[in-house]
């Protein structure tokens, strides 16, 4: 086959392929109105990398997945800033932990001893997880809520009041969560 003809053919195929791909990307952006591309990676694959970064002393910000920290931390709406643990953990701290092999949760510590930690999601009035302290990956130091570009620090007065009040409401939390769920259905 003639070399210039082969080169022209390959260039033509490349141009057609690029046009097709650009058309698909444009349609996808128009259809979904994407501002940026988002890739979802399963927790069991992503969190080991997050743990490695935190172990090296880095702070990591991730989008929250799951509803166990409702009503204040919402699935795929809010972000959490996770940091290395530099001071002793306390009851009320929100931590990311591997509570069972390849099972992770971002929940609040409700009980603490030298040999075990028990945590519970704010939106889980019944379920708890108990595990050894070395299973903690990182501590939440701030949250980005409701699309805000300003983080809400866990040291802020707002967060401390919320935490104290919410933990004190444990006996009636299930009723409050039921009301919250019904209100969410209305919107």
N, C-alpha and C positions, 0 to 999 in steps of 0.2 A: 504494500500500500504506500502511496505517496506521503512523505513526511509532512509537507506543508498542509496537505488535506487532513491528515490525522491530528495535527496541532489545532487546526481550525475546528474540527469536530469536537475535540476535547474542550476547547474554549467555549464553543456553543453549548455543550452539555453543562459546563460549569455555570454559564450565565443563566440558562433555563432553570437549573437547580436553585441558584440564588434567588431568582425571581419567585419561584414557587415557595421557597422557605420564607422570604420576606412577606409574601402575601399571607401565608399562614400566621406569621407572627403578628402582622397588622390586624388580621381578623381576630386573633386571640386577644390582643390588647383592646380592640374595640369592643369585643363581646364581654370580656371580664372587667374592662376598665382598670387594668392593672397599673399601679404606679411603679411597682418593682416586682421582680420575680421572687417568689417564695418557694423554698424547697422544704418539704417535710421529711424528717428522718425519724425513724422509730427510736423511742427512748433507749432501748437496750443497745442501740448502736451509737447514739449521740452522747449519752451521759458519760461513758468512760472517757471520752475526749474532754468533756467539760471537767470531769474529776481530775484529769491529768493537768489541765491548765490551772485549776484552783490549787492543786498540790504544789505547782511551781510558783505560787504566789500571785497569780493573776486574778482579776475580777472578771466575771462573765455575766452577760445579760442575755436572758432567754425569754421567749414568749411562753407564757403559762399555758399548759394543756391540761384539761380535765376540770371537773366542777367541784372537787372536794374542798376547795378553799372559798366557796361562795359564802356569803353574798358579796364580799369585798374584793376578791380576786377572781376575775372571770376568765373562762376558757377562751383562748386565742384573742382576747382583747387586751389583756394586761401583760406586763413584762416584770420579771424579777431580776434583781442584781444579786448575784451570789459571790461571796467573798471567802477567802481562807479564814479559818477559825483562829483568831489571835488572842482571844480571852475566853475564860471558862463559859461553857454553855449554861443557860438558865431556863427555867420553866418560862414559857411564853415565847421563846425564840422560835422563829420559823427556819427550818433546816431542810436541805435536800439530803436524803439518805437512801442507801440501798438496803432496805429492810429485809429482803430475801434475795437469793441469787437472781440477778437481772430484773429485779422488781424495785422501782424507785418511786418515791413520793416526796412532795414538798408540803410538809405539814408543820404544825405547831407542837412544840414539846409540852407535854402535860405532866410528865413525871420523869424524874432524873435521879439516878444513883450512880455509884462508881462503876457498876457492872452492866447497867442497862439504861436505855432511854425508851420512853413510851411517847409516841406522838399521835396526834389526831388532826384530821382536816377540820377546818372551821365549819365546813358544810357536811361533815360526817358526825352526826350526833351519837352513833353507836360504835363504829369501827375504830380500832386503834391498832398501831403497829409497835412491837417491842423488839429491840435489837441492841447489839453491843455499841458502845460509844464510837468505836473505830469505823463503824458503817456510815457515819456522817460524812458527807462529801463537802458541804459548804453551808454557810449561814446566809440567810437573806439579809441584806443591809439596806435595800431600798426597793420600791415598787414604782413602776410607771402605770398609773391607772387611767382608764377611760381615754386612752389616746394622748394623754398629757406628755409634753416634752420635758417636763420638770419632774424629777424623781421625788417620791415621798419617802423620806428616810425613816427607818425603823426607830431612830433616836428622836424623831420629831414628836412634839406634844400630841399632835393629831393621832399618830399611829399608836403611841403608848396608851392614850385614853381608849381608843378603839379596842386594843388588845385586852386591856384590863376589864373593860365592860363586857366584851364578848365572852371572855373566859368565865366571868362571874355568872353569865346567863346560861351556862351549860345545862341546868335542869329544864329550862324551857326552850332551848335552842331549836329542838325539832319543830315546835309550833311556829317559831319565827321563820324558820326555813320553809315551812309549808306555805306561809303567807307570801314569802318572797317568790316561791315558785309560781304561785297563782298570779301574782302581779306580773311576773315575767311572761306568762302566757297571754296576758292582756296587751302587751306591747308588741 
